[in-house]
């Protein structure tokens, strides 16, 4: 793990002992800090017994404990500061509320010489973060993903000299970070999300932009230009920095290359790739290096993941599309094809879940790509009404029924895609569980169909 003398002799409270919180507590204790730790669950508290017995840690809720004089309260990004009493308790004690990314920023001076990439945005962060790491590793640069993806950034041993930490950063993590000076920072896009946490879209967008406010003006910034908020932020930072340090990308100049990247299909992935390329070019990677590496990028599960092909029909798991803005480019990726009598839509779209709004406006320009829609979950009735004027709609309600109905009518060349445009929590634990169920059902139904064909 990463440790640092910067924490020696100091006192910190750690609230929330999931992966990032437990790792932060370990870093602090092993760095010589005294830690007051708390989690409402008994299991993680029990895991701290060795440190408690050593006298380097105690168990107590920092909301009610006396934390006056502490150097910080480290909280999980999942703790809503607009609702949780820790924010008020820390303010009364005059103690800053920070996250594990801020601890990493504080420890950087003691690490081998390295660089940091910070990537944020509403959609596409994980794909772009993984892509940047892949491009760097293919070029022989030691790299590691962290932040909102992979293991907590403090949890693995430091990279060797010349390494690059590639951090996916949610707005929640940025809210808890104050001194992370990224060598390259990137904003992919900003669309409405998490408004229950921020109260307004403007406050949410401002949270994303803080990543650049922490940067030295001599460092690089990369922006997608697919929405007004991101373009506005790009223009502002371009005016504040030397020419060449700010890049605005949309991927249009890469369109002819996209056919060579099987895991990066669709207009959203074109922009993800463009941002990733701009990032690694800012780090010194040449075109010949990234162009070759793009062909071998395998993508991430649940993000336009091609999971099966049977009887000429392709099945795609895009469960990570948890809002209409992220589902829209997936739908756009599959335009109608000409089967001899003119263009015909070929996409069988499975959507629904716990809605984040009351419309599909971002998806509407691409409704013409949809041969049929299969609505599931809480949003099913609403989405069925929205889509009925534009395409055939099946009110499937459950995932298995939606897949079965789509499989029954899909023809060679068609696409059956789960891209829900919703959160998963009405029927599934998370988007990963939803995507896994989709893959399992597809595999089972294809096997059944094969067995039936063999018998006949």
Rosetta blueprint (number, residue, H / E / L):
1 X L
2 X L
3 X L
4 X L
5 X H
6 X H
7 X H
8 X L
9 X L
10 X L
11 X E
12 X E
13 X E
14 X E
15 X E
16 X L
17 X L
18 X L
19 X H
20 X H
21 X H
22 X H
23 X H
24 X H
25 X H
26 X H
27 X H
28 X H
29 X H
30 X H
31 X L
32 X L
33 X L
34 X E
35 X E
36 X E
37 X E
38 X E
39 X L
40 X L
41 X L
42 X H
43 X H
44 X H
45 X H
46 X H
47 X L
48 X L
49 X H
50 X H
51 X H
52 X H
53 X H
54 X L
55 X L
56 X L
57 X E
58 X E
59 X E
60 X L
61 X L
62 X L
63 X L
64 X L
65 X L
66 X L
67 X L
68 X L
69 X L
70 X L
71 X L
72 X E
73 X E
74 X E
75 X E
76 X L
77 X L
78 X L
79 X L
80 X L
81 X L
82 X L
83 X L
84 X L
85 X L
86 X H
87 X H
88 X H
89 X H
90 X H
91 X H
92 X H
93 X H
94 X L
95 X L
96 X L
97 X E
98 X E
99 X L
100 X H
101 X H
102 X H
103 X H
104 X H
105 X H
106 X H
107 X H
108 X H
109 X H
110 X H
111 X L
112 X L
113 X L
114 X E
115 X E
116 X E
117 X E
118 X E
119 X E
120 X E
121 X L
122 X L
123 X L
124 X L
125 X H
126 X H
127 X H
128 X H
129 X H
130 X H
131 X H
132 X H
133 X H
134 X H
135 X H
136 X H
137 X H
138 X H
139 X L
140 X L
141 X L
142 X L
143 X E
144 X E
145 X E
146 X E
147 X E
148 X L
149 X L
150 X L
151 X L
152 X L
153 X L
154 X L
155 X L
156 X L
157 X L
158 X L
159 X L
160 X L
161 X L
162 X L
163 X E
164 X E
165 X E
166 X E
167 X E
168 X E
169 X L
170 X L
171 X H
172 X H
173 X H
174 X H
175 X H
176 X L
177 X L
178 X L
179 X L
180 X L
181 X L
182 X L
183 X L
184 X E
185 X E
186 X E
187 X E
188 X L
189 X L
190 X L
191 X L
192 X L
193 X L
194 X L
195 X H
196 X H
197 X H
198 X H
199 X L
200 X L
201 X H
202 X H
203 X H
204 X H
205 X H
206 X H
207 X H
208 X H
209 X H
210 X H
211 X H
212 X H
213 X H
214 X L
215 X L
216 X L
217 X L
218 X L
219 X L
220 X E
221 X E
222 X E
223 X E
224 X E
225 X L
226 X L
227 X L
228 X H
229 X H
230 X H
231 X H
232 X H
233 X H
234 X H
235 X H
236 X H
237 X H
238 X H
239 X H
240 X H
241 X L
242 X L
243 X L
244 X L
245 X L
246 X E
247 X E
248 X E
249 X E
250 X L
251 X L
252 X H
253 X H
254 X H
255 X H
256 X H
257 X H
258 X H
259 X H
260 X H
261 X L
262 X L
263 X L
264 X L
265 X L
266 X L
267 X H
268 X H
269 X H
270 X H
271 X H
272 X H
273 X H
274 X H
275 X H
276 X H
277 X H
278 X H
279 X H
280 X H
281 X H
282 X H
283 X L
284 X L
285 X L
286 X L
287 X H
288 X H
289 X H
290 X H
291 X H
292 X H
293 X H
294 X H
295 X L
296 X L
297 X L
298 X L
299 X L
300 X L
301 X L
302 X L
303 X L
304 X L
305 X E
306 X E
307 X E
308 X E
309 X E
310 X E
311 X L
312 X L
313 X E
314 X E
315 X E
316 X E
317 X E
318 X L
319 X L
320 X L
321 X L
322 X L
323 X L
324 X H
325 X H
326 X H
327 X H
328 X H
329 X H
330 X H
331 X H
332 X H
333 X L
334 X L
335 X L
336 X L
337 X E
338 X E
339 X L
340 X L
341 X L
342 X L
343 X E
344 X E
345 X L
346 X L
347 X E
348 X E
349 X E
350 X E
351 X E
352 X E
353 X L
354 X E
355 X L
356 X L
357 X L
358 X L
359 X L
360 X L
361 X H
362 X H
363 X H
364 X H
365 X L
366 X L
367 X H
368 X H
369 X H
370 X E
371 X E
372 X E
373 X E
374 X E
375 X E
376 X E
377 X L
378 X L
379 X L
380 X H
381 X H
382 X H
383 X H
384 X H
385 X H
386 X H
387 X H
388 X L
389 X L
390 X L
391 X L
392 X E
393 X E
394 X E
395 X E
396 X E
397 X E
398 X L
399 X H
400 X H
401 X H
402 X H
403 X H
404 X H
405 X H
406 X H
407 X H
408 X H
409 X H
410 X L
411 X L
412 X L
413 X L
414 X L
415 X E
416 X E
417 X E
418 X E
419 X L
420 X L
421 X L
422 X L
423 X E
424 X L
425 X L
426 X L
427 X L
428 X L
429 X L
430 X L
431 X H
432 X H
433 X H
434 X H
435 X H
436 X H
437 X H
438 X H
439 X H
440 X H
441 X H
442 X H
443 X H
444 X H
445 X H
446 X H
447 X H
448 X H
449 X H
450 X H
451 X H
452 X H
453 X H
454 X H
455 X H
456 X L
